[in-house]
Each structure stands twice: as structure tokens, then as C-alpha cells.
């Protein structure tokens, strides 16, 4: 009787240990963007795919809207093990290594295909830097291209002289300096008010921000110059990843590959929708003239050279691979 009871208890313990609930690993995934953002929607599908591909062995809880960590804190949280996985705007890490800011070098990559080629060139260097910090780069998805918003025709770079140009980073400030515009530092949260009060009369940002700020209320022109396409990168703690069995690791990588492919398509699709919305609200949505494009490309070359000096040998290698 005693042996039979012990045997039954042993079988019950084995069954419990083998159940999905007992074997399930749980990760936290902080993101800085709201649930309705296309990046967040793409992440939500990635999370579902991971759980499905792993047979429920890995469950990831998303924390959108900077509810767990603010944007600048997420990479550090993954590095220190406070979160197993996270989403980061790549250029936020440029202070650690200029390689992470190559995607915001103005006019270097001026289309989705070029942005993808640039990311491919930079990826090995980004992976190496992150690996030295105990982090694995899973995938990247770009924001929509940056364009020029103005209240007048801009047919060439000379037409930008004297404009009160909204600046918010190194690149936008240098563009103003090289084009003869007046750089005015205005953060995203202050942009709508700055436009309404005339603090700025031109700026460069994505089609998404143009829609968010209802740019057609103050601007008349949008030039789709596709100055740069900044990337969000999804990173995971190597220590956390290494604790997974091989099948679950494969499940994560499979879901990441699918999320990257889907995310690039979604970004481009949304860009078309945003451009259409601006046009429907009577904005002139235009491609740059050949003269304006050439002038901006010249500015871009100067800024690329400046970035390359900061980035050193690795930066030169990235640019060489991109230009092949």
C-alpha cells in the first residue's frame, strides 16, 4: 500500500513537472510606444508567434507606452537583466557607438530598399557591439521616411535660406546650417504650438508625425525627400536566451525573422496611408525636384563624412559595404 501510494505521488509529480504551466518561461518586453502604434502592433504579433512556435514554453508580456521603462532606459534594462527583451530606437544608442546612428545620417539612405541595404551593412557591427554587452540583436523595423514641411515652394536648397527650421538633433541642426536656414530647437511635444505661433515655418519629420500634428493646418507643402528612415531594434538578453532549450531558441528566431519582414512592409504601407491623409487635407504632397534632390544629396555627403570621422574604421566599412 505504501509503495503504491508513493508511486502514485511520484507519477503525479512527474505529470506536474511536464505540464506547460510548470515548464513555461516568462519574459517581459518593454516598449516606449502606445498599443496602437504600428511598431507595437507588430511586436504583439511577434509575441503571439513566439508562444505558438514554442508550444507555449515561452510567454512574453508586453509593456507598451513606456509603462515599465522609458525609452532611454530600455537597453540598459535588458543589459542588466531587469527585462529579458526590449524595443529601442537605434539612434538612442549613438552616444555609445556612432554605428547605431548610421540610419539617421541625412540623405544617406533615401528609400526603403536603400534603408534595408544600409541596415544590412551596419548590422554585423551593431551585433558585435551588443554582443560585447551580453545582448543579441533580433531584428529591426524602420519608421517612415523623413520629409520637408514648408509654407512655400522649395525647388532647390537656396529656397531654404532664411527659413525658421525646426531642429531636434545633430543632423537637422547641420542641415539648417549648410542650407542657410535658421535652426530653432523644438521638441516633438512642442511642435504643434511652435507651428501655430510661427516659431518655426519649416521642419523635417515623418509622414506619421505630419498626420499626428495635423500639419495641414499650418503647412501647405510636404516634400517627400525621404531623408532617412530611423530603425527600431528588438534586443534580447543573451543570458536569458541561453537559458532556453534549442527548440525554443529556434522559435524566437523564426518569429523574429517573420516580424522583421512584416514590419518593413507595414512601415511602407502606413507611409502610403499617411501621405494620402495629408493630400486629402489639401496639402501639396510632392517629390523633390531634381535640383533640390541634388542639393540635399550634397549636404548628405558632407554629413556622412562627418559621421564617418566619428565612427572611425567601422563607420568607413559600413559606408563602403553600403555603396557597393
SVG drawing of the C-alpha trace seen along z (x, -y; Angstrom):
<svg xmlns="http://www.w3.org/2000/svg" viewBox="-9 -85 49 87">
<polyline fill="none" stroke="black" stroke-width="0.4" points="0.0,0.0 2.8,-2.4 4.8,-1.7 1.7,-2.0 0.9,-5.4 4.5,-6.6 4.4,-5.5 1.2,-7.4 2.6,-10.6 5.7,-10.2 3.7,-9.9 1.6,-13.0 4.8,-15.0 6.2,-14.0 3.0,-15.0 3.0,-18.4 6.6,-19.0 5.9,-18.1 2.8,-20.4 3.1,-23.5 2.4,-25.8 5.3,-24.3 7.8,-24.4 6.8,-27.8 9.4,-30.6 8.1,-34.2 9.8,-37.3 9.0,-41.0 9.2,-43.2 9.1,-47.0 8.4,-49.4 8.1,-53.2 5.2,-53.4 1.4,-53.1 -0.6,-50.0 -2.0,-51.5 1.5,-52.3 2.4,-50.0 5.6,-49.0 3.7,-47.9 1.1,-46.0 4.0,-44.2 5.5,-43.3 2.2,-41.9 2.2,-39.5 5.8,-38.6 4.8,-37.7 1.9,-35.5 4.2,-33.8 6.8,-33.0 4.2,-31.4 2.8,-29.4 6.1,-28.4 7.4,-27.3 4.3,-25.3 3.6,-27.6 7.0,-27.1 7.9,-30.8 5.4,-33.5 6.3,-37.2 4.4,-40.0 4.4,-43.3 4.6,-46.7 3.8,-49.4 3.7,-53.1 6.9,-53.3 4.8,-51.7 7.7,-49.6 10.8,-51.6 11.1,-54.9 12.7,-54.7 16.3,-55.7 16.2,-53.1 15.1,-50.0 18.5,-49.0 20.1,-49.3 17.3,-47.2 17.9,-44.4 21.7,-44.6 21.3,-44.3 18.6,-41.6 15.7,-43.8 13.9,-42.9 14.7,-39.9 13.8,-41.6 13.0,-45.1 12.5,-47.6 14.8,-50.5 15.2,-53.3 18.6,-52.5 19.9,-56.1 19.3,-56.5 22.4,-54.3 24.6,-56.6 26.3,-58.1 27.7,-54.6 28.7,-53.9 28.1,-56.1 27.2,-52.8 23.8,-52.9 23.2,-56.3 24.1,-55.5 20.4,-55.2 19.8,-58.9 22.7,-60.3 20.6,-62.6 20.1,-61.6 22.4,-58.6 19.6,-56.1 16.7,-57.7 14.2,-54.9 13.1,-51.6 15.4,-49.5 18.4,-51.7 17.5,-51.8 17.4,-48.0 20.8,-47.8 22.2,-50.3 20.9,-48.2 22.4,-45.1 25.8,-46.8 25.6,-48.1 24.1,-45.0 27.3,-43.0 28.9,-45.9 25.8,-46.5 25.7,-42.8 29.3,-42.8 28.9,-45.9 25.8,-44.5 27.3,-41.0 30.1,-42.6 27.4,-43.8 25.6,-40.5 22.8,-41.4 21.5,-39.7 20.1,-41.8 16.9,-40.0 15.5,-42.3 14.9,-45.9 11.9,-47.7 12.1,-51.3 9.9,-54.3 8.5,-56.1 10.9,-58.4 11.6,-62.0 10.3,-64.7 10.3,-68.5 7.3,-70.5 7.0,-74.1 4.7,-77.0 6.1,-77.8 7.6,-76.2 11.1,-74.7 12.6,-74.0 16.3,-73.9 18.4,-74.2 18.7,-78.0 15.0,-78.3 15.6,-77.1 17.7,-80.2 16.2,-82.2 13.6,-79.6 12.9,-79.1 13.8,-75.5 12.8,-73.2 15.9,-71.2 15.8,-68.4 19.1,-66.5 22.6,-66.8 21.5,-66.1 18.6,-68.6 20.7,-71.3 23.5,-70.7 21.1,-70.7 19.9,-74.2 23.5,-75.4 24.5,-74.1 21.3,-75.3 21.4,-78.8 18.3,-78.3 17.8,-79.4 17.8,-76.3 15.3,-76.6 15.3,-73.7 11.8,-72.4 10.9,-69.1 8.1,-66.9 5.7,-67.8 6.1,-71.5 5.9,-71.2 2.2,-71.9 2.4,-75.1 5.6,-76.2 3.9,-75.9 0.7,-77.7 2.7,-80.6 5.1,-80.9 8.2,-80.0 9.1,-77.7 7.9,-77.8 9.5,-74.6 10.7,-71.3 11.7,-67.8 9.9,-64.7 8.0,-61.6 4.6,-61.4 3.3,-59.9 4.2,-63.0 2.7,-65.2 -0.6,-63.4 -0.3,-63.4 0.3,-67.2 -2.3,-67.9 0.4,-69.7 -2.0,-70.8 -3.4,-73.4 -0.2,-75.4 1.9,-74.0 1.0,-73.9 3.8,-71.7 5.3,-68.3 8.3,-67.2 8.9,-63.5 12.7,-63.7 13.0,-60.5 15.9,-62.0 16.3,-59.0 14.4,-56.0 15.3,-55.6 15.1,-52.0 13.7,-50.4 15.7,-47.4 14.5,-44.5 17.1,-43.2 17.3,-40.3 19.5,-39.4 22.0,-36.7 21.8,-35.2 18.0,-34.8 18.2,-33.5 20.9,-30.9 18.6,-29.5 16.1,-28.4 16.3,-25.0 17.3,-24.8 13.7,-24.3 12.5,-27.4 15.5,-29.5 14.6,-28.5 11.0,-29.5 12.2,-33.0 14.4,-33.4 11.7,-32.2 9.2,-34.7 11.9,-37.5 12.5,-36.8 8.8,-37.0 8.4,-40.2 11.2,-41.9 9.8,-41.1 6.2,-42.0 7.4,-45.2 9.2,-46.6 6.1,-46.0 3.8,-47.5 6.0,-50.7 5.9,-51.3 2.2,-50.6 1.4,-53.0 3.6,-55.7 1.3,-55.5 -1.7,-55.9 -0.3,-58.9 0.7,-60.6 -2.8,-60.0 -4.3,-61.6 -2.2,-64.7 -3.2,-65.0 -6.8,-64.6 -6.4,-67.6 -5.3,-69.8 -1.5,-69.6 0.7,-69.5 2.5,-66.2 5.3,-66.4 8.5,-64.6 11.7,-66.8 12.8,-68.4 16.0,-67.1 17.7,-70.3 16.5,-70.0 17.4,-66.3 20.9,-67.1 21.4,-69.9 20.2,-67.7 22.4,-64.8 25.4,-67.2 24.5,-68.1 24.1,-64.5 27.5,-63.7 29.0,-66.3 27.1,-64.9 28.0,-61.3 31.7,-62.3 31.3,-63.9 29.6,-60.8 32.3,-58.6 35.0,-60.6 33.2,-60.0 32.6,-56.3 36.2,-55.6 37.2,-52.3 33.9,-50.6 32.0,-53.5 34.1,-53.5 33.5,-49.8 29.7,-50.3 29.7,-53.0 31.9,-51.0 29.6,-48.0 26.5,-50.2 27.9,-51.8 28.9,-48.6"/>
</svg>
